[in-house]
């Protein structure tokens, strides 16, 4: 790939987590969730720079230990559980432009709660971004259930809407359904100019793309049960853990 785009990798993490307290510093196989994301990011051939946005000194220290730069403290108003990823990304972009007078081609948002993205996933995303002249590339996984089997439950327990959808197709077996995908939280690659224009990650349907990742690499950790499952996967060598065992 010639004329490789310059990508700013942005590792994000709040100190507070209601679902799993201290989540970003929890460990799997002796490595923190922050460590997993930082180690993989630094091995991507397109990682021009890795910085961290956090309100937590502990998270900053852990990220720095694995090769991330700490340029700023995340403002308190962006460290609540209602703060949006859009605002966190824009804050980092503003800081870099204001204090360093520079821009990148794109920014790669990385959340520690999806720890198992590999360097080659980041590389694939950047290459698709460049090839398609995309505004957005995100990690995707196959859904557990086809959308015709999903709907709302009425206050009286009614599932009429779901049954109506099922009756409109002759292929009612799960294995007969077309592949459907959803975002897996592993990576969000957003064009710098696109983010400046729209001020939000999801903005232009015609320039939005996804890369497929399998179920194990797509594990998201929101609860103690998720953490236990992720630990089981690593401890039982269900994933090749070599990228995360390399020295930072």
N, C-alpha and C positions, 0 to 999 in steps of 0.2 A: 504494500500500500504506500504510494508516494504522497508527499505533502500531507503527512499525518496531522490531523487536527490537534490542537492543544486543548487538553481536557483538565479542568480543575475538579479533582475528586473531593467531595465534601462529606465527611463523616459526621453524623449528627447524633445527639443523645442528651436527653434531659436527666437531671439527677433524680427527679421524682417519677415514680411509676406506681399507679394504684393497683394494677392487676398483679404485678410481680415486683415488689419493692427491691430497689437496687438492681433491676433487671440487666442493665447494660454492662454491669461489672460481674454478673454471675458467670460461672465458669462451666465449660464443657470439656472434659478431658484435660483439665489443667490450664485452659486458655479462656480468657474472658470473651464475651460476645463482641466487645469493642476490638479485641485482638484479632478475632477471626476476620472481621471486615477490613481492618487496617492491613493485615498481612497479605490478604488476597489482592487488595487494591494496589499495593506497592509492587506487586508482581505483574500487573497488567502492563503490556508494552505501550499503552497509550496514557498512562498515568503521568501527566506532566508535573503534578503536584498534589499532595494530600494534606488537607487542612481539617480541623475539627471545629464544630460549633456546639458548645455546651455551656451550661450554667454551673456545672459541677467541676470543682478542682480535681476530684478523684478521677473523673472520666477524662479530663484534659491530660492528667498525668499518665493514665493508662494508654491513651491514644498516642501521646508523645513517645512513650516507651516503645511503641511499635512503629514509629517512624512518621507520625503525623505532626504537622506544625500547629502550634497554638498561636493564632494571630490576635484573637480578641476573646472577651467573655461574652457569651450570649446574653442580651438584655433580659431582665426579669419578665418583661411583658411577652417575650417569646419563649419562655420556659414553663408556661402553664400547659395543662392538658388540653386546653382549647386553642392554643396557638397553632396556626396552620403551617404546613411544610412550605407553602408558597412564600410566606413571610420570612421563614428561616433562610430559604435560598436567596431571596432578594436582599436580606440583610448582609449575607456573606458577599454577594456580588457588589453591593454598595460599598462595603468596606474595602474590597480589593481595588475597585475603581477609584475611590476617594483617596486612600492612603498609599497606593502603589501606582496609580495612574495607568493601569493595564486592564485588559480584557482577555478572555479565553474564547475559544470557539463554542464550548459547551461546558456544562457543569454536571457532574455525576453525583447524584444524591444517594448516600448509602446509610441505611438504617441497621444498627446492630441486631435488631430483633429478627432479621432474616440472615443468619450468620453464614450460611453455607454456599453463597455465591463464590464461584471460582474465578481466577484471573482470566481464563478463556471466555467466561460469560461476559465479563466487561469488554474484552477485546471484540467479541462478536457484536455486542451492542454498538460499539464505536464504529465498526466497519459497516454495519447496516445503516447507521446514522449518516455516514459519509456517502455511501452508495445511493441512498434514497433521498439525500438532501433533506433529511427529516427535521422536524421540530422536536420530536419526542421519541425515545425508545425506552420501553420498560420490560422488566422480566415478567414472564407469563407462565402459568401452569394449567394443566387440565383440571376442569372442575370435577368435583366428586359426583355431582348429580346434574343431569341434563335439565335445561331450563323449563321444559314442558312439565316436569315433575315438581316445580317450585312455584310457590305463590303465597298468598296471605291466608291466615286462619281467621274466619269471621268470629265476632263476639259470641255467636251461638255455636261455634265449633264447625261451621260450614267450610268445606273445601271445594265448593262448587266451581270457583275460578280455575282451579288446577284440573279438575275433571273435564271441564270444557276444553281446555287446551289438549288434554290427552285424547279426547274424542275427535279432534280435528286431524289427527295423524293416524296412519295405518301402522306405523312402526312404534308400537308401544313398549317393546322390550328395551331395557336399558342398553343392551349391546347393539341395538339397531340405530341408536342416535348418533348424529354427526358430532365430531369432536368439538367441544366448547371450551373456551379458555377464560381465565381471569388473572388479574394482576397478582403477583406473589410477594411484592414488597422488597424484592432482592436488589433492585437497582432502578434508578430513574435518571435517564440521560436526557437533559434538556438543553436545547440550543440557547446560547447566551442572548442572541438577538431576539429569538422568539420569546424568551422569558421577559426581556425588557419590553417587548411590544405588548404581550398579553398579561403579564404580571401574575401568571398562574401556570401550573405545570400542564394540566389538561386543558387545551385551548383550541387546537386546530385538528379536527378529525382527519383531514386529507393528508396530513403530514405526521401522523402518529403511527408507530410501529411497535411490535413486540418480538422478543426472542423467547423461544420455548425452553423451559427448564423442567427437569423431571421432578417428581414429587418429593424425593428426599432432599435435593438441593433447594427446594422451595419451602422447606419447613420454616414456619413463622412462630416465634415464641412470645406468647402473651400471658401464659399461666405457668404454674409450677408443673402441671402435667405436660405441657409442651416442652419444658426444659428437661424433664425426665425422659421424654421420648427422644429428644435430640441427643441427649447423653447416651442413651441406649444405642442409637444409630452409630455414634462414633466409637463407643466401647466395643461394639460387636463388628466393627470394620465393614459396615454396610455402605460406607462411602470411603473413597480414597482420600485420606486426610493429609497427604503429603504437602499440599500447598500451605497448610497451616502449621506444619512442623518445621518449615524452613526458618532459618535465622532472619530476623527483621533487618 
